[in-house]
Amino acid sequence: MQQKNFAVILLGANIGDKEAMFATVKKHLIENVGDCIRESAIYSSKPWGFEAQGDFINQLLVVETEFSAVDTLLRCQAIEKKCGRERHEGIGYESRVIDIDLLYFNNDIIDSEQLTIPHPLLHKRRFALEPLCEIIPEYVHPILLKTNRQLLDECEDKGEVVRK
């Protein structure tokens, strides 16, 4: 029997019918990655790190999977592409129809060219920390050795994040 892994995934979007896109992505995640065992409310926030037309919505999912972290990432990237995400190299942050970020994977620490786990900017992003604290506030970041709640309390990002 395969070992079950837990992937903590953040969905984000600021273009199109964002909530319908999240429903589509969740269906693809269940079909291609594993069972979604927990999900946060949807949160709204201004773009982080760049100027954009529309606000973002974000939702946190905990997915139980038999795949490795790298395989999970590749499957998430395939879902992004299938859902119309276009990546433009060298541009930096930009508006998007969907973004699927792998924030945590079990208690793993991974630092490779392909993947960094925990997500390297997680502790600086209130829009990620708010839904994390709704679902897994006491989970300890395996590098910073602080709970998600502590990371949120110490976060310097003061951008407004509104639960919908």
Z-matrix of the N, CA and C atoms (Angstrom, degrees):
N
C 1 1.455
C 2 1.526 1 109.69
N 3 1.322 2 115.49 1 134.87
C 4 1.462 3 122.01 2 -178.81
C 5 1.529 4 110.81 3 -68.59
N 6 1.331 5 114.78 4 144.47
C 7 1.472 6 119.89 5 174.51
C 8 1.522 7 108.51 6 -70.73
N 9 1.309 8 115.74 7 140.55
C 10 1.464 9 120.25 8 176.35
C 11 1.521 10 109.20 9 -89.27
N 12 1.301 11 115.00 10 130.53
C 13 1.459 12 122.47 11 176.11
C 14 1.523 13 108.54 12 -109.99
N 15 1.319 14 114.98 13 156.21
C 16 1.458 15 119.89 14 179.11
C 17 1.517 16 109.39 15 -119.14
N 18 1.326 17 115.17 16 117.39
C 19 1.457 18 122.35 17 179.12
C 20 1.523 19 108.13 18 -105.15
N 21 1.324 20 115.98 19 127.71
C 22 1.462 21 121.37 20 176.50
C 23 1.529 22 106.03 21 -101.79
N 24 1.321 23 114.83 22 115.11
C 25 1.458 24 122.53 23 -169.27
C 26 1.520 25 109.92 24 -120.03
N 27 1.345 26 116.16 25 136.00
C 28 1.460 27 121.05 26 175.95
C 29 1.523 28 109.10 27 -112.18
N 30 1.329 29 115.45 28 123.21
C 31 1.459 30 121.43 29 173.95
C 32 1.518 31 108.76 30 -92.33
N 33 1.326 32 116.28 31 142.68
C 34 1.452 33 120.93 32 176.15
C 35 1.521 34 110.10 33 -145.89
N 36 1.337 35 116.51 34 148.11
C 37 1.465 36 121.69 35 177.62
C 38 1.527 37 109.42 36 -162.57
N 39 1.336 38 115.54 37 149.56
C 40 1.466 39 119.11 38 173.15
C 41 1.530 40 112.82 39 -140.44
N 42 1.322 41 117.67 40 12.87
C 43 1.467 42 121.96 41 178.76
C 44 1.524 43 108.91 42 -128.52
N 45 1.332 44 116.28 43 141.78
C 46 1.459 45 121.14 44 173.20
C 47 1.518 46 113.17 45 78.08
N 48 1.327 47 115.06 46 -159.77
C 49 1.467 48 121.67 47 178.88
C 50 1.531 49 106.65 48 -83.54
N 51 1.317 50 114.57 49 87.87
C 52 1.463 51 121.75 50 -169.70
C 53 1.530 52 112.65 51 -63.64
N 54 1.312 53 117.65 52 -43.83
C 55 1.466 54 119.81 53 -178.06
C 56 1.522 55 111.31 54 -68.93
N 57 1.340 56 117.37 55 -36.43
C 58 1.473 57 120.02 56 175.89
C 59 1.533 58 109.19 57 -65.23
N 60 1.319 59 116.58 58 -38.06
C 61 1.468 60 120.20 59 177.85
C 62 1.523 61 110.32 60 -62.39
N 63 1.334 62 117.99 61 -42.49
C 64 1.465 63 120.62 62 178.59
C 65 1.531 64 110.43 63 -59.78
N 66 1.322 65 117.70 64 -41.29
C 67 1.470 66 121.19 65 179.39
C 68 1.532 67 110.00 66 -62.56
N 69 1.324 68 116.55 67 -42.49
C 70 1.465 69 121.26 68 178.28
C 71 1.525 70 111.02 69 -63.58
N 72 1.325 71 116.35 70 -44.99
C 73 1.463 72 120.90 71 -179.13
C 74 1.531 73 110.29 72 -63.53
N 75 1.330 74 117.35 73 -42.21
C 76 1.467 75 119.77 74 179.50
C 77 1.532 76 110.55 75 -60.76
N 78 1.332 77 116.59 76 -39.11
C 79 1.465 78 120.84 77 177.46
C 80 1.530 79 109.75 78 -62.09
N 81 1.320 80 117.01 79 -45.53
C 82 1.473 81 121.00 80 178.70
C 83 1.534 82 111.60 81 -65.08
N 84 1.320 83 116.80 82 -38.69
C 85 1.470 84 119.45 83 178.28
C 86 1.530 85 110.57 84 -62.16
N 87 1.323 86 117.03 85 -44.06
C 88 1.467 87 121.15 86 179.47
C 89 1.533 88 110.16 87 -62.54
N 90 1.337 89 116.93 88 -41.08
C 91 1.464 90 121.38 89 -178.92
C 92 1.534 91 112.61 90 -71.82
N 93 1.340 92 117.86 91 -32.35
C 94 1.465 93 120.72 92 -168.59
C 95 1.522 94 116.17 93 -117.56
N 96 1.335 95 117.14 94 -13.61
C 97 1.466 96 119.58 95 -176.41
C 98 1.529 97 110.84 96 -122.34
N 99 1.322 98 117.97 97 -53.63
C 100 1.453 99 120.54 98 -179.07
C 101 1.513 100 111.33 99 164.32
N 102 1.317 101 114.77 100 -172.89
C 103 1.462 102 121.15 101 -177.04
C 104 1.523 103 111.42 102 -77.12
N 105 1.318 104 115.56 103 132.78
C 106 1.462 105 121.78 104 174.30
C 107 1.531 106 106.40 105 -83.42
N 108 1.331 107 116.03 106 108.61
C 109 1.466 108 119.27 107 -173.77
C 110 1.528 109 113.16 108 -96.71
N 111 1.335 110 116.79 109 -18.17
C 112 1.475 111 120.10 110 176.42
C 113 1.517 112 108.22 111 -150.07
N 114 1.323 113 116.24 112 148.10
C 115 1.458 114 120.08 113 173.70
C 116 1.510 115 110.08 114 -147.03
N 117 1.319 116 114.30 115 144.83
C 118 1.464 117 120.55 116 -179.90
C 119 1.524 118 109.69 117 -84.88
N 120 1.302 119 114.34 118 174.44
C 121 1.456 120 120.84 119 167.00
C 122 1.531 121 107.29 120 -65.78
N 123 1.303 122 115.88 121 172.58
C 124 1.464 123 121.01 122 174.20
C 125 1.521 124 107.85 123 -93.53
N 126 1.314 125 115.88 124 138.03
C 127 1.465 126 122.87 125 -178.60
C 128 1.521 127 109.22 126 -119.52
N 129 1.319 128 115.80 127 148.77
C 130 1.458 129 122.51 128 178.67
C 131 1.521 130 109.26 129 -117.14
N 132 1.336 131 116.01 130 141.48
C 133 1.465 132 120.17 131 178.44
C 134 1.525 133 109.91 132 -157.12
N 135 1.310 134 114.73 133 161.72
C 136 1.465 135 120.91 134 174.54
C 137 1.526 136 108.87 135 -70.52
N 138 1.327 137 117.88 136 156.71
C 139 1.468 138 120.10 137 176.19
C 140 1.529 139 110.79 138 -55.96
N 141 1.312 140 115.85 139 146.76
C 142 1.471 141 123.12 140 -178.14
C 143 1.515 142 108.27 141 -111.33
N 144 1.327 143 116.10 142 118.94
C 145 1.457 144 120.40 143 174.45
C 146 1.521 145 115.28 144 88.38
N 147 1.342 146 117.79 145 1.14
C 148 1.463 147 120.53 146 177.91
C 149 1.517 148 110.09 147 -164.80
N 150 1.325 149 115.70 148 165.53
C 151 1.467 150 121.87 149 177.49
C 152 1.528 151 108.43 150 -91.63
N 153 1.328 152 117.15 151 137.91
C 154 1.465 153 121.12 152 178.54
C 155 1.515 154 109.32 153 -148.87
N 156 1.333 155 114.66 154 162.56
C 157 1.464 156 120.68 155 -179.62
C 158 1.522 157 112.62 156 -66.21
N 159 1.327 158 116.27 157 -53.80
C 160 1.457 159 119.60 158 -172.69
C 161 1.509 160 113.63 159 -108.54
N 162 1.334 161 114.85 160 157.67
C 163 1.451 162 120.27 161 174.25
C 164 1.525 163 109.93 162 -69.97
N 165 1.309 164 114.77 163 158.80
C 166 1.458 165 121.23 164 176.29
C 167 1.512 166 110.01 165 -93.08
N 168 1.319 167 115.46 166 152.50
C 169 1.449 168 120.39 167 162.79
C 170 1.527 169 106.13 168 -116.84
N 171 1.322 170 115.26 169 149.49
C 172 1.460 171 121.87 170 179.09
C 173 1.516 172 108.93 171 -136.54
N 174 1.334 173 115.18 172 150.80
C 175 1.458 174 121.54 173 174.03
C 176 1.523 175 108.11 174 -147.73
N 177 1.317 176 115.06 175 138.64
C 178 1.459 177 121.47 176 -179.99
C 179 1.520 178 110.04 177 -99.30
N 180 1.335 179 115.61 178 136.00
C 181 1.460 180 122.16 179 177.39
C 182 1.520 181 109.36 180 -126.05
N 183 1.312 182 116.83 181 142.91
C 184 1.459 183 121.39 182 168.91
C 185 1.522 184 105.48 183 -110.31
N 186 1.324 185 115.11 184 120.96
C 187 1.459 186 121.66 185 -175.50
C 188 1.527 187 108.99 186 -116.41
N 189 1.315 188 115.49 187 128.62
C 190 1.461 189 121.37 188 175.42
C 191 1.535 190 106.81 189 -90.81
N 192 1.326 191 116.24 190 123.80
C 193 1.454 192 120.63 191 -174.38
C 194 1.514 193 111.46 192 -137.96
N 195 1.313 194 115.76 193 155.88
C 196 1.465 195 120.78 194 174.15
C 197 1.528 196 110.77 195 -96.74
N 198 1.331 197 116.21 196 -3.79
C 199 1.458 198 120.43 197 -177.22
C 200 1.530 199 111.44 198 -84.98
N 201 1.320 200 116.01 199 158.36
C 202 1.465 201 122.03 200 175.02
C 203 1.527 202 109.03 201 -72.09
N 204 1.314 203 115.82 202 170.70
C 205 1.468 204 120.52 203 178.60
C 206 1.528 205 110.82 204 -61.44
N 207 1.314 206 117.79 205 -45.44
C 208 1.470 207 120.65 206 -179.24
C 209 1.523 208 110.61 207 -64.98
N 210 1.335 209 117.45 208 -43.85
C 211 1.464 210 119.60 209 177.71
C 212 1.529 211 111.07 210 -62.73
N 213 1.324 212 116.85 211 -38.47
C 214 1.465 213 120.87 212 177.52
C 215 1.529 214 109.74 213 -62.59
N 216 1.335 215 117.12 214 -45.08
C 217 1.463 216 121.11 215 177.55
C 218 1.528 217 110.52 216 -58.54
N 219 1.326 218 117.29 217 -48.42
C 220 1.469 219 120.92 218 -178.39
C 221 1.524 220 111.41 219 -61.73
N 222 1.312 221 116.67 220 -38.76
C 223 1.465 222 120.69 221 178.13
C 224 1.533 223 110.70 222 -67.52
N 225 1.334 224 117.21 223 -39.26
C 226 1.474 225 120.94 224 176.55
C 227 1.523 226 110.62 225 -64.68
N 228 1.321 227 117.65 226 -41.53
C 229 1.465 228 120.59 227 178.20
C 230 1.532 229 111.29 228 -64.43
N 231 1.335 230 116.85 229 -37.50
C 232 1.465 231 120.38 230 176.94
C 233 1.533 232 110.34 231 -64.50
N 234 1.332 233 117.08 232 -38.80
C 235 1.469 234 121.01 233 177.55
C 236 1.527 235 109.71 234 -64.98
N 237 1.339 236 117.32 235 -44.08
C 238 1.466 237 120.29 236 177.02
C 239 1.529 238 110.48 237 -55.06
N 240 1.318 239 115.95 238 -47.96
C 241 1.473 240 120.69 239 -178.23
C 242 1.525 241 110.84 240 -63.48
N 243 1.334 242 116.72 241 -44.41
C 244 1.469 243 121.62 242 179.40
C 245 1.531 244 111.10 243 -60.48
N 246 1.335 245 116.09 244 -31.67
C 247 1.472 246 121.38 245 -178.53
C 248 1.526 247 112.87 246 -89.44
N 249 1.335 248 117.78 247 5.60
C 250 1.462 249 120.61 248 173.52
C 251 1.514 250 116.26 249 100.24
N 252 1.314 251 117.97 250 8.89
C 253 1.473 252 120.32 251 178.33
C 254 1.516 253 109.52 252 -71.90
N 255 1.305 254 115.03 253 129.39
C 256 1.462 255 121.16 254 174.89
C 257 1.512 256 107.77 255 -115.54
N 258 1.311 257 115.95 256 129.54
C 259 1.462 258 121.04 257 177.69
C 260 1.525 259 108.25 258 -102.87
N 261 1.316 260 115.62 259 132.27
C 262 1.458 261 121.70 260 179.09
C 263 1.523 262 107.94 261 -114.95
N 264 1.317 263 115.83 262 107.28
C 265 1.462 264 121.18 263 -176.39
C 266 1.524 265 111.47 264 -60.72
N 267 1.321 266 115.41 265 139.14
C 268 1.453 267 121.26 266 174.13
C 269 1.516 268 115.71 267 81.95
N 270 1.324 269 117.93 268 -2.37
C 271 1.467 270 120.53 269 -177.22
C 272 1.524 271 111.64 270 -87.13
N 273 1.308 272 117.84 271 -28.70
C 274 1.464 273 119.96 272 -175.11
C 275 1.514 274 109.51 273 89.05
N 276 1.324 275 116.62 274 -148.10
C 277 1.460 276 120.31 275 -178.16
C 278 1.520 277 110.23 276 -72.13
N 279 1.334 278 115.34 277 143.19
C 280 1.462 279 120.42 278 178.61
C 281 1.521 280 109.59 279 -154.07
N 282 1.327 281 115.56 280 162.88
C 283 1.457 282 120.45 281 176.65
C 284 1.524 283 109.08 282 -61.24
N 285 1.355 284 115.75 283 152.67
C 286 1.460 285 117.90 284 -177.54
C 287 1.519 286 111.11 285 -154.85
N 288 1.340 287 114.54 286 151.36
C 289 1.458 288 120.42 287 176.63
C 290 1.524 289 110.39 288 -76.55
N 291 1.346 290 116.63 289 -28.62
C 292 1.463 291 120.49 290 176.20
C 293 1.527 292 109.24 291 -159.59
N 294 1.306 293 114.58 292 144.33
C 295 1.458 294 122.10 293 172.84
C 296 1.524 295 105.75 294 -136.94
N 297 1.321 296 116.17 295 129.25
C 298 1.460 297 121.22 296 178.71
C 299 1.521 298 106.84 297 -120.13
N 300 1.332 299 116.12 298 107.79
C 301 1.472 300 121.64 299 -179.41
C 302 1.517 301 110.38 300 -105.66
N 303 1.313 302 115.27 301 132.75
C 304 1.456 303 122.17 302 174.34
C 305 1.528 304 106.63 303 -90.48
N 306 1.348 305 116.72 304 108.86
C 307 1.462 306 121.10 305 -174.99
C 308 1.521 307 112.15 306 -87.65
N 309 1.317 308 115.69 307 -49.54
C 310 1.462 309 122.58 308 178.87
C 311 1.524 310 108.07 309 -133.38
N 312 1.319 311 115.86 310 155.28
C 313 1.460 312 121.72 311 173.14
C 314 1.520 313 106.47 312 -141.35
N 315 1.338 314 116.32 313 108.09
C 316 1.468 315 121.58 314 -170.94
C 317 1.534 316 107.27 315 51.34
N 318 1.315 317 116.52 316 -132.31
C 319 1.470 318 121.61 317 172.68
C 320 1.525 319 109.35 318 -112.09
N 321 1.328 320 115.77 319 23.98
C 322 1.459 321 121.48 320 -173.42
C 323 1.524 322 112.21 321 -69.76
N 324 1.327 323 113.76 322 150.99
C 325 1.462 324 122.72 323 169.45
C 326 1.526 325 105.39 324 -120.49
N 327 1.318 326 115.87 325 116.89
C 328 1.461 327 121.87 326 -178.54
C 329 1.519 328 107.82 327 -128.53
N 330 1.320 329 116.39 328 130.54
C 331 1.467 330 121.15 329 177.08
C 332 1.519 331 107.71 330 -138.14
N 333 1.320 332 115.35 331 87.81
C 334 1.456 333 121.16 332 179.79
C 335 1.519 334 108.78 333 -127.42
N 336 1.312 335 115.76 334 173.97
C 337 1.464 336 120.13 335 178.25
C 338 1.526 337 110.56 336 -62.25
N 339 1.315 338 115.66 337 -33.32
C 340 1.460 339 121.84 338 -174.82
C 341 1.529 340 113.65 339 -84.53
N 342 1.341 341 116.01 340 -32.34
C 343 1.460 342 118.97 341 -169.70
C 344 1.524 343 111.39 342 -153.54
N 345 1.337 344 115.10 343 137.14
C 346 1.464 345 121.05 344 172.63
C 347 1.526 346 107.80 345 -123.49
N 348 1.329 347 114.66 346 121.07
C 349 1.470 348 122.70 347 179.16
C 350 1.520 349 107.49 348 -130.40
N 351 1.311 350 119.65 349 132.17
C 352 1.457 351 128.71 350 -5.37
C 353 1.541 352 110.99 351 -62.03
N 354 1.321 353 114.82 352 159.57
C 355 1.464 354 120.09 353 178.83
C 356 1.524 355 108.01 354 -53.76
N 357 1.340 356 117.54 355 128.31
C 358 1.470 357 120.55 356 -171.86
C 359 1.529 358 116.08 357 -65.41
N 360 1.327 359 118.35 358 -20.34
C 361 1.471 360 120.52 359 -178.93
C 362 1.528 361 112.91 360 -107.61
N 363 1.299 362 115.96 361 3.52
C 364 1.458 363 121.62 362 -176.43
C 365 1.522 364 113.28 363 -49.22
N 366 1.307 365 118.48 364 -48.99
C 367 1.467 366 122.98 365 -175.26
C 368 1.528 367 113.16 366 -70.33
N 369 1.339 368 117.41 367 -9.09
C 370 1.468 369 121.75 368 179.95
C 371 1.527 370 112.65 369 -102.40
N 372 1.324 371 117.17 370 -0.87
C 373 1.459 372 121.06 371 -172.43
C 374 1.524 373 111.74 372 -117.69
N 375 1.310 374 115.49 373 104.57
C 376 1.468 375 120.64 374 179.01
C 377 1.532 376 111.00 375 -60.22
N 378 1.329 377 117.83 376 -34.44
C 379 1.463 378 120.61 377 -178.33
C 380 1.532 379 112.13 378 -66.24
N 381 1.330 380 117.84 379 -19.79
C 382 1.467 381 121.65 380 174.00
C 383 1.528 382 110.69 381 -92.09
N 384 1.316 383 116.58 382 -38.14
C 385 1.465 384 120.71 383 -175.59
C 386 1.529 385 113.12 384 -70.54
N 387 1.316 386 117.54 385 -35.87
C 388 1.480 387 119.84 386 179.99
C 389 1.537 388 111.44 387 -59.21
N 390 1.347 389 119.46 388 -52.96
C 391 1.468 390 117.60 389 178.66
C 392 1.534 391 112.77 390 -68.29
N 393 1.328 392 117.93 391 -30.39
C 394 1.466 393 120.02 392 174.74
C 395 1.521 394 110.51 393 -60.06
N 396 1.325 395 116.03 394 -41.61
C 397 1.462 396 120.08 395 -179.05
C 398 1.523 397 112.40 396 -71.73
N 399 1.315 398 116.98 397 -24.24
C 400 1.463 399 119.56 398 174.48
C 401 1.529 400 110.26 399 -69.00
N 402 1.313 401 117.15 400 -41.08
C 403 1.465 402 122.40 401 -171.93
C 404 1.528 403 113.14 402 -95.46
N 405 1.332 404 117.09 403 -48.73
C 406 1.476 405 120.13 404 -175.65
C 407 1.537 406 110.39 405 -136.68
N 408 1.338 407 117.05 406 66.02
C 409 1.466 408 120.40 407 -176.03
C 410 1.529 409 114.25 408 -63.77
N 411 1.321 410 117.08 409 -29.74
C 412 1.470 411 120.27 410 -175.34
C 413 1.530 412 113.35 411 -94.61
N 414 1.330 413 116.95 412 0.93
C 415 1.469 414 119.80 413 177.01
C 416 1.529 415 108.24 414 -63.87
N 417 1.327 416 116.47 415 133.51
C 418 1.471 417 121.39 416 -176.99
C 419 1.523 418 110.23 417 -96.50
N 420 1.331 419 114.89 418 123.30
C 421 1.465 420 122.06 419 175.60
C 422 1.533 421 107.45 420 -59.54
N 423 1.342 422 118.39 421 122.06
C 424 1.469 423 119.69 422 -171.65
C 425 1.531 424 116.04 423 -69.91
N 426 1.312 425 118.38 424 -11.62
C 427 1.471 426 120.60 425 176.28
C 428 1.523 427 110.61 426 -102.97
N 429 1.329 428 116.37 427 -49.00
C 430 1.469 429 120.57 428 -176.48
C 431 1.526 430 112.41 429 -79.21
N 432 1.340 431 116.21 430 -15.77
C 433 1.473 432 123.02 431 178.40
C 434 1.526 433 112.88 432 55.34
N 435 1.324 434 114.29 433 40.26
C 436 1.466 435 121.95 434 175.06
C 437 1.516 436 107.91 435 -130.05
N 438 1.341 437 115.93 436 150.59
C 439 1.458 438 119.11 437 177.45
C 440 1.531 439 109.19 438 -72.20
N 441 1.334 440 114.80 439 162.45
C 442 1.459 441 118.86 440 175.09
C 443 1.525 442 110.59 441 -57.87
N 444 1.330 443 117.27 442 -37.00
C 445 1.470 444 121.47 443 178.59
C 446 1.525 445 110.32 444 -62.25
N 447 1.341 446 117.36 445 -44.43
C 448 1.470 447 120.40 446 177.86
C 449 1.528 448 110.63 447 -63.46
N 450 1.328 449 116.78 448 -40.71
C 451 1.465 450 120.03 449 179.57
C 452 1.530 451 110.77 450 -62.50
N 453 1.339 452 116.50 451 -40.84
C 454 1.463 453 120.31 452 177.83
C 455 1.526 454 110.63 453 -65.24
N 456 1.331 455 117.00 454 -44.33
C 457 1.466 456 121.03 455 -179.90
C 458 1.532 457 111.68 456 -60.72
N 459 1.331 458 117.01 457 -31.72
C 460 1.459 459 121.94 458 -177.21
C 461 1.535 460 113.28 459 -96.73
N 462 1.315 461 117.50 460 -2.90
C 463 1.468 462 121.79 461 -174.72
C 464 1.530 463 110.91 462 -64.80
N 465 1.326 464 115.70 463 131.06
C 466 1.461 465 121.01 464 -179.90
C 467 1.530 466 112.12 465 -84.55
N 468 1.320 467 117.45 466 -13.02
C 469 1.469 468 121.91 467 176.75
C 470 1.530 469 107.55 468 -71.96
N 471 1.307 470 116.83 469 115.55
C 472 1.467 471 121.56 470 -177.79
C 473 1.530 472 111.93 471 -103.75
N 474 1.345 473 116.49 472 12.50
C 475 1.449 474 120.01 473 178.28
C 476 1.519 475 111.87 474 -60.86
N 477 1.323 476 116.73 475 144.34
C 478 1.448 477 120.98 476 -177.94
C 479 1.531 478 110.10 477 -74.98
N 480 1.319 479 115.39 478 130.11
C 481 1.477 480 122.54 479 176.70
C 482 1.528 481 105.36 480 -122.81
N 483 1.337 482 115.76 481 118.37
C 484 1.462 483 121.60 482 -174.00
C 485 1.512 484 110.71 483 -111.77
N 486 1.327 485 115.23 484 125.54
C 487 1.470 486 119.54 485 175.39
C 488 1.513 487 108.46 486 -74.62
N 489 1.320 488 117.48 487 129.54
C 490 1.476 489 121.86 488 -177.94
C 491 1.525 490 111.29 489 -84.38
